[in-house]
Amino acid sequence: MNARYGGFNHAGFSYKHQAALTTTPQVFTLTQDSTNSPCSSAIPTFAELKQVIAQVDTIASGASSVTYYIAADAAGDIPLTTQGTMSILTGKTTATKGSAIDCVDVDYHYQRLTAETLGTVYIVAWLNAGTANANIRLQWRA
């Protein structure tokens, strides 16, 4: 047991690079991306999903929040979390970059269902207005 993580042995994050967000709900993969985020990891079979961080750029046409939920399947039909809305906090020097952050705090258990993919969960996300690109991290402990 590693006391630094309150009984958890591993902490990490899964990643989606440059998700093109619009006002239409879209499904994006969250898993290991060695090319764009070398420190990212696949989701463990048993994990506590902790936090969603969307680092947003190219914000346009009034986008000010991201609505999302985490799903077990690529179609986004098996939600693992409730729907959440994150306000986009823009940077100090530009209104076209910022971050949206939300706590999830949900236990996740891979069940080997036909619709699931080992090491992967999905985020269904959309904006209140406009468009933006987001690098999305799902932080977890296992």
N, C-alpha and C positions, 0 to 999 in steps of 0.2 A: 504494500500500500504506500503510495506517495502522498504524504501529508500536505504537500503544496497544492494539490488539486482536490482536497477534501475526499480522498478515497479513490479518485479517478487516476488511472495510470497514464493517460494520454490526452492531450488537448491539441486541436488542430482546426483546420477550416477547409471547406470545399468551395469551389470557385466557378464562376461563369465570366468569361471575358467579353466585354463590349456587347452586352445585350441591348438590342435596339428597342427602346420602350416607346409605346404610343398609347393612345386612349383605349385601345382594344386589348383585352387580356391575352397574353401570350405565355407559352410554356418554355422555360429555359432549364437546361441541365445544370445541376450543382454536383461536382465530383472533382477528381484530381485533374489538373491541367498543367502538366509538367512544362509545357512550352511557354505559356503566358504567366504562370504563377508557380515557379519551381517548388515553393514550400507548401503548396496545397496538397490535400490528401483525399482519398476516397472516404466515403462515410463508413464508419465501422458498423458491423451488424447490430450492435447494441450501443446507443449513444444518447447523450442528453444534448439536444439542439439548443443552443444558448442565444445567439444573436444574429441578426441579418444586418449587413452593412452594404449599402449600395453607394459606391463612389461614382457620382454622376458628372458627366461633361456634355458639352454641346446642348445645353438646356435651351429650348426654344419655345416660343408661342405660349408663354404663361404656365409652363409646368411648375407646380409647386409641391406636389406630393406623389408618392408611390403607394399604391394599394397592392397587396400581395397575400398569398398563402403558400405554404409548402405542401407538396403532393407526393404520393408514393409512386405515381405512374406518369409516363410521358404524355398522356392525354390530359393530365390535370384533373382527372375524375375521382381520385381517391385522396381527399385532403387529409393531411396529417396535423395541421394547425388550423386555428380559426383565422379569419381574414383580419389583416392589420393594415393600418395606414400610417405611413411615415412621412413627416414633413421634410422637404428638402431644405437643408441649411446651406445657403450659398457661401462661397468663400469671401474673404475680406476684400480682395482686389478685383473680383470678377463675378458677375451674375450668371455666368454660363457654366460654372463648375461648383460642385458642392458634394454633400453627403446626406444620405437618409439612413437612419439607424433605428432599429427596434429590437426589443428583447422578445425571445420566443419561449424559452424554458419549457420544452416538451421532451418527454422520453420517446425515443425512436427504437423500434425493434424490427429488423428485417424479417419478413415472414415467409419468404420464398413463394410469394404469390406470383402467378403467371405475369401480371402486369408490372411487377417490380424488377429493378435491375440492381444486382449486387453492387454496393459501393456508391450508389447514386440516388439522390432525391431530386425533385424538380421544384422550381419556383414558378408560380403563375403570377405575373406582375403586369401592371398597367398604370398609366399616369392619369391625373385629373384633367389635364389639358396638354396640348402640344406634343413635343417629342424630346427625347434625350437618349444618350447612351450610358450604360452603367456597367461597371465592373462590380459584380456581386459576390460577396463572401458570406457563407453560412458557417459561423463558428460553432464548435461542438466539443464535448468532453466524452471520453470513453474509459 
